């Protein structure tokens, strides 16, 4: 894998086993390495010149950078957050972790999701089956088998009632009440389309 520009010319030559999109000006790339008879992946981050900013390591598996931090799993599948030097800013302690958005990130503690800030402080206690990123001040969360929306204080602002729901974008969010027909709601929870 490599990276091309808008005209189709390679800016970064194909050299990676896999390459992800750029996020926060860094891209997660995967190289293959051998040890004896075994081949395994090592993960690192490059800048837009193709230079490694965080050298490839076998000890962790990162997700994208967002707001300066990247959720990263260590071998025992415990997640923390690394900074752009590759150092854990928030130590591995979560069962899963999502990217930061609007200053908060969804993390899984045992079997429930809650939200932390960039210092790793629990801001919204773990009480959700699934939790998505904040977008336009609201986050889509699942409680039991239904979805709804919370604010950054953890207050339910749109009732937990939908069979499925997506994040807000330009003031609207796609939701379904019956699992078949989709519509769009505004931030009051009212259907507008």
Rosetta blueprint (number, residue, H / E / L):
1 X L
2 X L
3 X E
4 X E
5 X L
6 X L
7 X L
8 X L
9 X L
10 X E
11 X E
12 X E
13 X L
14 X L
15 X L
16 X L
17 X L
18 X E
19 X E
20 X E
21 X E
22 X E
23 X E
24 X L
25 X L
26 X E
27 X E
28 X E
29 X E
30 X E
31 X E
32 X E
33 X E
34 X E
35 X E
36 X L
37 X L
38 X E
39 X E
40 X E
41 X E
42 X E
43 X E
44 X E
45 X E
46 X E
47 X L
48 X L
49 X L
50 X L
51 X L
52 X E
53 X E
54 X E
55 X E
56 X E
57 X E
58 X L
59 X L
60 X E
61 X E
62 X E
63 X E
64 X E
65 X E
66 X E
67 X L
68 X L
69 X E
70 X E
71 X E
72 X E
73 X E
74 X E
75 X L
76 X L
77 X L
78 X L
79 X E
80 X E
81 X E
82 X E
83 X L
84 X L
85 X L
86 X L
87 X L
88 X E
89 X E
90 X E
91 X E
92 X E
93 X E
94 X E
95 X L
96 X E
97 X E
98 X L
99 X L
100 X L
101 X E
102 X L
103 X L
104 X E
105 X E
106 X E
107 X E
108 X E
109 X E
110 X L
111 X L
112 X E
113 X E
114 X E
115 X E
116 X E
117 X L
118 X L
119 X L
120 X L
121 X L
122 X E
123 X E
124 X E
125 X E
126 X E
127 X E
128 X E
129 X L
130 X E
131 X E
132 X E
133 X E
134 X E
135 X E
136 X L
137 X L
138 X E
139 X E
140 X E
141 X E
142 X E
143 X E
144 X L
145 X L
146 X E
147 X E
148 X E
149 X E
150 X E
151 X L
152 X L
153 X L
154 X L
155 X L
156 X E
157 X E
158 X E
159 X E
160 X E
161 X E
162 X E
163 X L
164 X E
165 X E
166 X L
167 X L
168 X L
169 X E
170 X L
171 X L
172 X E
173 X E
174 X E
175 X E
176 X E
177 X L
178 X L
179 X L
180 X L
181 X L
182 X E
183 X E
184 X E
185 X E
186 X L
187 X L
188 X L
189 X L
190 X L
191 X E
192 X L
193 X L
